[in-house]
Amino acid sequence: MYKHLYQRFLAAHPSELHFACHSHHYWPDCTREAHLQYWDDSCKYVDDKWGYIFSTKVPQAQKLIAANLGLSHPEQIVFAPNTHEFVFRLLSSLNWKKPVRILTTDSEFYSFDRQINRLSELPEFEVVKVPTLPFETFHERFEEALGSANWDMIFFSQVFFNSGLVADISRLAAKAPASAMVVIDGYHAFMAVPTDLSSVQERIFYLAGSYKYAQGGEGACFLYVPTGTRHRPLYTGWFAELSHLSAVGNEVGYPTNALQYAGSTMDFSGVYRLIATLETFKKEGLSAEVIHQVVQRNQKLFLQELSGKPHPLLQGSKVLMTHPEQHGHFLTFELPSTEDTQKLVKELAGKGIKTDSRGNRLRFGFGLYHDEQDVRDLISRL
Ligand SMILES: Cc1ncc(COP(=O)(O)O)c(C=O)c1O
């Protein structure tokens, strides 16, 4: 039904069943034109390029993102090439001269997890990771941990990358101690799981990017910064000086808007592509709600058909899922071992089925370029 949006990527892989879109999404055709437009604008504006981008393209992207997340302050969104840059900038806003207490989960993506593991080698850092499984009790356990210390940062994913399970942001943010910076990694939710941040927009920082469900490719990540934020990240770049600065004495000044979290020179072609996909979705009536319905239908069909197809490893009972209506856009099978999982990913690739894995978890991602027939073909090739 929506394959016409992806003609070029589909034509380049005619016999592949691409079920890894949760990792590396096919790009819609509209992104090609946008990519070329970046070249043309670079040629046209040369020295005035940053002025043009910050006055025209950035506000355009901010408005499209804000509309999809229920945010009333689009100008509070700042861009960077990846989320890791934001993660480190957020961490660098904390006072490292005193004990730094961070509460998170055991299921955060490596950009945060690796960084926090390294920082915990410093004596000042105290990091507590709440296991996400069993998920039936996750929220109670995380709430209990929230009340157990004076946390400086609370960091968790909206959709966990190693399961597709969905955390209730409002519920957990409401219990966070007032002293803590609350950061949500929304990468696996943005443009996939319908999200309305209006009730928590004064409380949370929200990270996401374009490479997955927003389908604009790499290089365009964003951070939403609550309006009252007055931070002085240690890790700071010259883009922060594109706004009015407030400084005391000889201190380095910071803007009062989202640019306090800005970095430095970046390639904005990703932002151009992101604008193109979000504009196309808008034109086609493809809100996150509609996209979610399409994916849910295909996930449901997949699980139904799988129940009639005996497979030594891929069984419905092995899928990590608690609420089928409220689940990320990939299904995760928990298999006996990492070796079994890697072997199966390879075996599937041999049958033209592209999936991926994390440890002993095999992931099948669903997207708009799959129709019912693709799901049936997938089942018949297993
Ligand atoms: C939950 C989550 N956050 C962030 C990222 C991307 O991180 P980065 O932009 O630092 O590469 C991914 C990539 O798979 C992810 O799954």
The ligand as an ORCA input file, in Angstrom:
! r2SCAN-3c Opt
* xyz 0 1
  C      17.712      3.254     21.533
  C      18.753      3.827     20.613
  N      19.261      5.041     20.870
  C      20.205      5.595     20.059
  C      20.663      4.935     18.944
  C      21.681      5.588     18.047
  O      22.737      6.144     18.756
  P      23.801      7.105     18.020
  O      23.000      8.207     17.381
  O      24.658      7.606     19.118
  O      24.532      6.284     17.029
  C      20.169      3.660     18.646
  C      20.663      2.942     17.441
  O      20.373      1.812     17.168
  C      19.202      3.088     19.506
  O      18.719      1.863     19.268
*
